[in-house]
Amino acid sequence: MKTVKTRFAPSPTGYLHIGGVRTALYSWAFAKHHNGEFLLRIEDTDTARSTTESVQIILDGMNWVGLKPDNADNIVYQSKNMQRYQALIKQLLDNGRAYYCYCSVEELAEMREKAEREGTATYDRRWRPEVGKTLPEIPDNRQPVIRFKNPIDGVTVWQDLVKGEIRIPNAALDDLIIARADGTPTYNFCVVADDYDMGITHVIRGDDHVNNTPKQINIFKALGVEAPQYAHLPMILNEAGKKISKRSGDTVAITEFDTLGILPEAMLNYLARLGWAHGNDEFFTMKKFIEWFDLKDVSPSASRMDGKKLLWINGEHIKHTDNKQLAEWVKPRLQNLGITQFESLALSDILDLVKDRAQDLNALTLECIYFYQKQVPNAADIAKHWEDSTFARMQRFAECLADVTDWTAENIHALFAPFCEKEGIKMGKLGMPLRLAVCGTAKTPSVDAVLALIGKKEVLRRLGEDFVSD
Ligand code: GLU
């Protein structure tokens, strides 16, 4: 059997769209499931819109999510394939499967109007050579375009691996232009030429390309090669059920999810589920996804973004990620918030205590920051947990803490009940103010464990600061 080869073929015109990443993910998983290859092709023939920055954005985005193409050292750039396209176009001309067309702009406009009125294909095949037909006289000083000789009769049919059988009557298809008057090849032709040269067996792409597929299949046939199989993925809509767009305030570019504190693996897990299902499984690794993935389980209808679910999946991944890796993500975020000294306390020890308390890396960072630096408490917490007498009480508790020689959570915990009894207060009257006095926030895990980690000297120092009356 032929090795399965898929490709992701983005156009570098701005950013890497979340829908594009899902397309790449499904192409990658399909190839890996079949022990095949997943290739990257940059569709940069539109020189007016393609930029090297955008190419870099795509490469960075792919790298961030961890979708490594198998041709990473030899990525296909369409802009470098021009000679090959010209050669294949010449082959079609030589075999009578393409022809020159000298129509003027005005003639084409007239044809378009007529076609719109009559609901037919646009081009009236004026320059299409047929046996016994006399072609118009070649006008002076006009560079011709090259058109593909699309079949007129019959139907182009393919079994779409997501949408099922699709049938398009050939009469509805134009003899499309494959080379412009300046000789440059057009989009659909380049896609076919590269899918052919790269040996692509399965084209998995967005369903905005369904209309291109019959044209591409016919070009494959004219080149005398078998067309790949096609799978067209439905759109991803925003939470309101509309097309995702920056203008509606949607998060569109994949790198924005990094900024929002989403883990790459969680992003892929979420996107995997967005339009595909394996029973009720929601949280899984990419290894499992590859094992399970089949195009027949991709839903043919559009799916909707669900920010809550993304965060839930992200939280699950945070819990399951090792502390060393999490620390690599959290550390720069802490640095952005002004933390520069990490020697006193291992970030991985802190993460052990707080990693199940946050659903994104930014929230996780805020769960770590007070271990390094006491925060400024908010007014609501002060109003709720701090009274005039609290500072003095904290000093009395600090005296108890000062006597602890073996500084462990258990030994700190052992002080709580006797202290509360002596003061005639409930535990909450100690725990909350203690959190505020040491951490500057009332939102922390078990306070004995927090104090144990921050260390005796630093805890006593912080307790000595009367932040409220400052
Ligand atoms: N370059 C096209 C796009 O970004 C994809 C073409 C294809 O997958 O065939 O939409």
Boltz pocket constraint, residues with backbone or C-beta under 6 A from the ligand:
constraints:
  - pocket:
      binder: B
      contacts: [[A, 7], [A, 8], [A, 9], [A, 10], [A, 11], [A, 43], [A, 191], [A, 204], [A, 205], [A, 206], [A, 209]]
      max_distance: 6.0
